Structures are given as C-alpha cells and as structure tokens.
Amino acid sequence: MMACEVIPASRSAEQAAKRVANELGLPLASSYAHAVAPVALVVDTHEVWLQALEKPRPGRVTIDFSSPDMLYRRKSGHNEPLGRAVGVKKDLKPRVFDATAGLGRDAFVLADLGCNVELSEASPVLFFLLTHAKQTALLSAQTKVVDAAQRMTISRGDSAQRSLAGFDVIYLDPMFPDRSKSAAVKKDLATVQALLENDATGEQGAALLDWALSQPVGRVVIKRPAKSPYLGGMKPSHAISGKTVRFDVLVRPNAKGEL
C-alpha cells in the first residue's frame, strides 16, 4: 500500500494540491473519502499538514516553528538539556548535523540556541513540510523565530550516504515508541511512523550510529527514551537525563572538530 497521498483541503486548493503531488511524485486524491493510503498530505492555500486517515481520525500534524507549543518550549527551559548535550555554551555554538530531522523541533531548538543546523531528511514529504515551515518562519513577526530559521539549512537524502565536513556534532533521534502521556505527542509520532511505514529503533538506528562514528566530528548525541538501552549497545561518554528522554553523548577527542 502506498504510504501517502496528497489531498486538497478545499476546492480553492485543488490546483496547489496538484502541483505538490506532481512535485513529490505522489498520487492525488480528491477527498478523504477517496484516499486509500494511511496518511495524507493535506494542502490548503497557505497551509500544509499531515493527516492520519484511520478512524476515528486524529488531529492534524503540522510543523510550525512559531506555534504556541514551540514558544512555550523556548521559554520554559526545555532547551537546556539538549543544549548541554550538544555542547552549547555562552561563547560556543556548535555546528550541528541533524541526521534524522523528522518534524524538525529539536533542530529548531538548537538553532534558537544559536547553533547553525543542517536538517537532513530522507522522506520527501517531511522534507517538503520542513521547507514550508522554514519559509513560513522567515516571515514571522517574532524576530527570534526569524533568526533561528536563518540558521537552519534543510537537505533531502539519506544521511548515511553523506560524507560530512565542517560540522562539530551529529545529532541522532531514531524514532522510538513514545512513552509520554501526551496524546498530542503520541499522535504526531504515530502519524510519522505510519508515513514512513517503519521505524529506526533497531538495526537501522545502530547502522546510522556506525555511520555517525565514522564522520569527522567531535561529538555524537543520541536521543533515547529515559530508561531504554544504549543504541547499538554503545556506552556513551556521559548522558543527560530528563523524566522521559535521555541524551547519550559520545565525545570523540581525536576527531576533527573536537569539542
């Protein structure tokens, strides 16, 4: 079964939806009722979002870097553990390669902290959503949102096929079953997993870690559930733990780009 179809949100968005479907090489469905894929990319005149098509149908999944949720996260101190894991200091803003960009939220946090971040995403649908979100953020009335978006570069492709240069940190967030009690987080993760048709919790995640450790960076940071085993059995140099999430940090002092 195809993983995703494009659906116009209204009649006025039909031409825009057709253009997006052609650009991404995806089938176009005229409405939810005519879609057969598990997930739809819904195109409106000014908005785009993911919609899981299971019944009862959950809410939409958007990427919006100026949303109230992201604003709350910026103001509430949620950035600190991720920033510490990557090595952000007052006078040090590492250059970060986010090898598993997904919905781009952690990458935006790092950009908001002052890091230059490249978001690499293999899924053409998520790449499209990320690109749209960055373009929207650049038009935000919030100066900090615009500044952060300007520090983000979005690329499409398989990160493990890249040979990196000029980065200090590789950030990995292999998808894992969410243990949060937040229905919104579960909805987002489930929709993305349905889009990708598989996750990267096992061999794929371990293979990506092997690739990361072969690159000339001083630090690799892996996001994991707080009580989960180490990815690939690789014990980190140290870890920064929260209630639900843990950042495993592998410091590589002999690599170029030492931190």
For each residue, the residues with C-beta under 8 A, 3 or more apart:
1: 36 37 38
2: 5 26 27 36 37
3: 37 38 39 194 195 196 197
4: 26 37 38 39 40 41 125 195
5: 2 21 26 27 28 29 35 36 37 40 41
6: 17 18 20 21 24 26 27 28 29 40 41 42 43
7: 17 28 29 30 31 32 35 40 41 42 43 51
8: 11 13 14 16 17 18 30 42 43 44
9: 13 17 42 43 44 45 47
10: 13 14 44 45
11: 8 14
12: 45
13: 8 9 10 16 17 43 44 45
14: 8 10 11 17 18
15: 18 19
16: 8 13 19 20 43 44 45
17: 6 7 8 9 13 14 20 21 28 43
18: 6 8 14 15 21 22 28
19: 15 16 22 23
20: 6 16 17 23 24 26 41 43 48 128
21: 5 6 17 18 24 25 26 27 28
22: 18 19 25
23: 19 20 128
24: 6 20 21 41 124 125 128
25: 21 22 124
26: 2 4 5 6 20 21 41 125
27: 2 5 6 21 37
28: 5 6 7 17 18 21
29: 5 6 7 32 34 35 36 37 40
30: 7 8 34
31: 7 34 35
32: 7 29 35 40 51 53 57
33:
34: 29 30 31
35: 5 7 29 31 32 40 53
36: 1 2 5 29
37: 1 2 3 4 5 27 29 40 53
38: 1 3 4 52 53 54 194 195
39: 3 4 50 51 52 53 191 194 195
40: 4 5 6 7 29 32 35 37 50 51 53
41: 4 5 6 7 20 24 26 48 49 50 51 125 128 129
42: 6 7 8 9 48 49 50 51 60
43: 6 7 8 9 13 16 17 20 48
44: 8 9 10 13 16 47 48
45: 9 10 12 13 16
46:
47: 9 44 62
48: 20 41 42 43 44 62 128 129 132
49: 41 42 60 61 62 129
50: 39 40 41 42 60 61 62 125 129 191 192 195
51: 7 32 39 40 41 42 57 60 61 191
52: 38 39 57 58 61 187 190 191 194
53: 32 35 37 38 39 40 57
54: 38 57 58
55:
56:
57: 32 51 52 53 54
58: 52 54 187 190 191
59: 184 187
60: 42 49 50 51
61: 49 50 51 52 103 187 188 191 192
62: 47 48 49 50 67
63: 103 104 105 129 130 132 133
64: 67 70 133 136
65: 70 104 108 133 134 136 137 140 145 148 149
66: 70 71 136 137 140 142 145
67: 62 64 70 71
68: 71 72
69: 72 73
70: 64 65 66 67 73 74 105 108
71: 66 67 68 74 75 142
72: 68 69 75 76
73: 69 70 76 78 79 105 109
74: 70 71 78 79 109 112 144
75: 71 72
76: 72 73
77: 80
78: 73 74 81 82 109
79: 73 74 82 83 109 112 113
80: 77 83 84
81: 78 84 85 240 241 242 245 247
82: 78 79 85 86 106 109 110 247
83: 79 80 86 88 109 110 113
84: 80 81 87 88 240 247
85: 81 82 221 240 247 249
86: 82 83 94 96 110 115 169 171 219 221
87: 84 92 94 168 169 219 259
88: 83 84 92 93 94 110 113 114 115
89: 92
90:
91:
92: 87 88 89 259
93: 88 113 114 115 116
94: 86 87 88 115 168 169 219 259
95: 115 116 117 166 167 168 169 257
96: 86 107 110 115 116 117 118 167 168 169 170 171
97: 117 118 120 159 164 167 169 170 171 217
98: 101 104 106 107 110 117 118 119 120 171 173
99: 120 159 160 170 171 172 208 212
100: 120 121 159 171 172 173 174 175 200 208
101: 98 104 107 119 120 121 126 130 154
102: 105 121 126 173 175 192
103: 61 63 126 129 130 188 192
104: 63 65 98 101 107 108 119 130 133 152
105: 63 70 73 102 108 109
106: 82 98 109 110 171 173 223
107: 96 98 101 104 110 111 117 119 152 171
108: 65 70 104 105 111 112 148 149 152
109: 73 74 78 79 82 83 105 106 112 113
110: 82 83 86 88 96 98 106 107 113 115 117 171
111: 107 108 114 115 116 117 148 149 151 152
112: 74 79 108 109 144 148
113: 79 83 88 93 109 110
114: 88 93 111 151
115: 86 88 93 94 95 96 110 111 151
116: 93 95 96 111 151 153
117: 95 96 97 98 107 110 111 151 152 153
118: 96 97 98 152 153 154 155 167
119: 98 101 104 107 130 152 153 154 155
120: 97 98 99 100 101 155 156 157 159 162
121: 100 101 102 126 127 130 154 155 156
122: 127 156 157 158 159
123: 126 127 195 196
124: 24 25 127 128 156
125: 4 24 26 41 50 128 129 195
126: 101 102 103 121 123 129 130 192 195
127: 121 122 123 124 130 131 154 156
128: 20 23 24 41 48 124 125 131 132
129: 41 48 49 50 63 103 125 126 132 133
130: 63 101 103 104 119 121 126 127 133 134 154
131: 127 128 134 135 154
132: 48 63 128 129 135 136
133: 63 64 65 104 129 130 136 137
134: 65 130 131 137 138 149 152 154
135: 131 132 138 139
136: 64 65 66 132 133 139 140
137: 65 66 133 134 140 145 146 148 149
138: 134 135 146 149 150
139: 135 136 146
140: 65 66 136 137 145 146 149
141:
142: 66 71 145 146
143: 146 147
144: 74 112 147 148
145: 65 66 137 140 142 148 149
146: 137 138 139 140 142 143 149 150
147: 143 144 150 151
148: 65 108 111 112 137 144 145 151 152
149: 65 108 111 134 137 138 140 145 146 152
150: 138 146 147
151: 111 114 115 116 117 147 148
152: 104 107 108 111 117 118 119 134 148 149
153: 116 117 118 119
154: 101 118 119 121 127 130 131 134
155: 118 119 120 121
156: 120 121 122 124 127
157: 120 122 161 162
158: 122 161 162
159: 97 99 100 120 122 162 208 211
160: 99 207 208 211
161: 157 158
162: 120 157 158 159
163: 215
164: 97 167 170 215 216 217
165: 216
166: 95 257
167: 95 96 97 118 164 170 215 217 257
168: 87 94 95 96 217 218 219 257 259
169: 86 87 94 95 96 97 217 218 219 220 221 259
170: 96 97 99 164 167 212 215 217 219 220 221
171: 86 96 97 98 99 100 106 107 110 221 223
172: 99 100 205 208 209 212 220 221 222 223 231
173: 98 100 102 106 222 223
174: 100 199 200 201 204 205 208 222 223 231
175: 100 102 189 192 193 196 199 200 201
176: 199 201 224 225 228
177: 189 201 225
178: 185 186 189
179: 225 244
180: 185 186 244
181:
182: 185 186
183: 186 187
184: 59 187 188
185: 178 180 182 188 189
186: 178 180 182 183 189 190
187: 52 58 59 61 183 184 190 191
188: 61 103 184 185 191 192
189: 175 177 178 185 186 192 193
190: 52 58 186 187 193 194
191: 39 50 51 52 58 61 187 188 194 195
192: 50 61 102 103 126 175 188 189 195 196
193: 175 189 190 196 197 198 199
194: 3 38 39 52 190 191 197
195: 3 4 38 39 50 123 125 126 191 192
196: 3 123 175 192 193 199
197: 3 193 194
198: 193 204
199: 174 175 176 193 196 204
200: 100 174 175 204 205 208
201: 174 175 176 177 204 205
202: 205 206
203: 206 207
204: 174 198 199 200 201 207 208
205: 172 174 200 201 202 208 209 231 232
206: 202 203 209 210 231 232 233
207: 160 203 204 210 211
208: 99 100 159 160 172 174 200 204 205 211 212
209: 172 205 206 212 213 220 222 231 232 234
210: 206 207 213 214 232
211: 159 160 207 208 214 215
212: 99 170 172 208 209 215 217 220
213: 209 210 220 234 250 252
214: 210 211
215: 163 164 167 170 211 212 255
216: 164 165 255 256 257
217: 97 164 167 168 169 170 212 220 252 255 256 257
218: 168 169 251 252 253 255 256 257 258 259
219: 86 87 94 168 169 170 249 250 251 252 259
220: 169 170 172 209 212 213 217 249 250 252
221: 85 86 169 170 171 172 247 248 249 250
222: 172 173 174 209 231 236 247 248 250
223: 106 171 172 173 174 245 246 247
224: 176 228 230 231 245 246 247 248
225: 176 177 179 228 244 245 246
226: 241 242 243 244 245 246
227: 246
228: 176 224 225 246
229: 233
230: 224 233 234 235 236 248
231: 172 174 205 206 209 222 224 234 248
232: 205 206 209 210
233: 206 229 230
234: 209 213 230 231 248 250
235: 230
236: 222 230 239 248 249 250
237: 249 250 251
238: 249 251
239: 236 246 247 248 249
240: 81 84 85 246 247 249
241: 81 226 245 246 247
242: 81 226 245 246
243: 226
244: 179 180 225 226
245: 81 223 224 225 226 241 242
246: 223 224 225 226 227 228 239 240 241 242
247: 81 82 84 85 221 222 223 224 239 240 241
248: 221 222 224 230 231 234 236 239
249: 85 219 220 221 236 237 238 239 240
250: 213 219 220 221 222 234 236 237
251: 218 219 237 238 259
252: 213 217 218 219 220 255 258
253: 218 258
254: 258
255: 215 216 217 218 252 258
256: 216 217 218
257: 95 166 167 168 216 217 218
258: 218 252 253 254 255
259: 87 92 94 168 169 218 219 251
